[in-house]
Amino acid sequence: MVGCGAAMKIYLDTGSLQRPLDSKVQIRVALESEAVVMIIELCESQKLELISSEPLRFEQTKNTDPARREFMQQTLSMATEFVESTEAVKQRALMFMGYGVQLLDALHLSSAVEGKADYFCTTDDRFYKRAKELGLAKAQIVTPLQFLEETQNDT
């Protein structure tokens, strides 16, 4: 755990939140699916604090697949913190976009920064690589599998 007994804070982007519902034909997707389920279980048991945000809620409500929309809603209902899209969040997102990050990815990352996430979890390879290269956030940017590997003794 991070800090004085406080639970680590994690921000799962939409791709991560949806991974357990993706087709598991590829080994990577199957492994990431299991990793996300484990992360969600850690949030349920309050060993991790899940951060939600306006961009996550926006994407959840716009999802046309009822099962995916419901899964995301149930998962986000466990969040211990909700980050509003304040002017500070929007300005930071604009800065991230100046480095070539796509709009929703920039809003997610900015929300994670605002929520003081210890980890930002994504399954988007292109975004992951760009965010890691630029060192855009104080949060560690990880894939679901990396998160479990890095924190296996902490959670």
Residue pairs with C-beta under 8 A, 6 or more apart in sequence:
1 7
1 8
1 47
1 154
1 155
2 8
2 9
2 118
2 154
7 46
7 47
7 48
7 49
8 48
8 49
8 118
8 119
8 151
8 154
8 155
9 48
9 49
9 50
9 51
9 81
9 115
9 116
9 117
9 118
9 119
10 39
10 43
10 48
10 49
10 50
10 51
10 117
10 118
10 119
10 120
10 121
10 147
11 50
11 51
11 53
11 108
11 111
11 112
11 115
11 117
11 119
11 120
11 121
11 139
12 36
12 39
12 50
12 75
12 121
13 56
13 105
13 108
13 120
13 121
13 122
13 123
13 124
13 127
14 56
14 59
14 60
14 72
14 104
14 108
15 122
15 123
15 124
16 32
16 36
16 121
16 122
16 123
16 144
17 36
17 56
17 71
17 72
17 75
17 76
18 68
18 71
18 72
19 29
19 32
19 33
19 36
19 123
19 144
20 33
20 36
20 37
20 40
20 71
21 65
21 67
21 68
21 71
22 29
22 33
23 29
24 30
24 33
31 145
32 123
32 143
32 144
32 145
35 143
35 144
35 145
35 147
35 148
36 121
36 144
38 148
39 48
39 121
39 144
39 147
39 148
40 75
40 78
42 48
42 155
43 49
43 50
43 75
43 78
44 78
47 155
48 155
49 79
49 80
49 81
50 75
50 76
50 78
50 79
50 80
50 81
51 79
51 80
51 81
51 82
51 83
51 111
51 112
51 115
51 117
52 76
52 79
52 81
52 82
52 83
53 82
53 83
53 84
53 85
53 107
53 108
53 111
53 112
53 115
54 83
54 84
54 85
54 107
54 111
55 85
55 104
55 107
55 108
55 111
56 72
56 76
56 108
56 111
57 76
59 72
59 104
60 69
60 72
60 73
60 76
61 69
63 69
63 72
81 115
83 89
83 111
83 112
83 114
83 115
85 107
85 111
86 114
88 114
89 107
89 110
89 111
89 114
90 107
90 110
92 106
92 110
92 113
92 114
93 103
93 106
93 107
93 109
93 110
94 106
96 105
96 106
96 109
96 110
96 136
97 103
97 106
99 130
99 134
99 136
100 130
101 109
101 127
101 130
101 131
101 136
102 127
105 122
105 124
105 127
105 131
108 120
109 120
109 131
109 136
109 137
112 120
112 137
112 139
113 137
113 138
113 139
116 138
117 137
117 139
118 139
118 140
119 139
119 140
119 141
119 142
119 147
119 151
120 131
120 137
120 139
120 140
120 141
120 142
121 142
121 143
121 144
121 147
122 128
122 131
122 141
122 142
122 143
123 143
123 144
128 141
128 143
131 137
131 141
132 141
140 150
142 150
